[in-house]
Amino acid sequence: MQDTNCPVCNTPMETHGEPVSGHMHYCKYCYGILASDRWLASNTRQPVLRNMRNSVFDGVPAGYKCPSCQGEMVKGPVQIEGRDSIELDGCLKCGSLWFDNREIEPFFPEIQDLGLFPESGASKTTKSAIAVLDTILSGIIQGEKQILGWSKEAFFGRKNGDSEE
């Protein structure tokens, strides 16, 4: 399986799972998870998964490629019973879904049992800032000058043309 980098902070992600029940890629810096279509089908209740898929795949372009297969990613709001909706991203090619920092928990509470997330620790902003700084330093060391344009977008969460509201 090829190395997969996090679409938020561009750090290599850890792979969990197996071919039969699917796999997920986990970012230890920003706590994002890319769950494969097979993993979702094996670990999520079907009505919940159907709701996620319908909401995401009827959405709009997310502006980046799938970290796993390079397919087009789309995004859409997914309603959670008794809570505000969460915007999830999904790949039109392989069916994987991207969950930002701990967004998977309302859909799959058992994720805590895997021990991926610390009980407490740095906030999402702190972890993202550390990951971006690590990526910038790695880029400088490797002489990759273009990394600075990427890191600014990733750190502030917007792309060219987006307002600062």
Buried (B, 14 or more C-beta within 10 A) or exposed (E): EEEBBBBBBBBEBEBBBEEEEBBBBBBBBBBBBBBBBBBBBBBBEEEBBEBBBEBBBEBEEBBBBBBBBEBBBBBBEBEBEEEEEBBBBBBBBBBBBBBBBBBBBBBBEEBEEEEBBEEEEEEBEEBBBBBBEBBBEEBEEEEEEEBEEBBEBBBEEEEEEEEEE
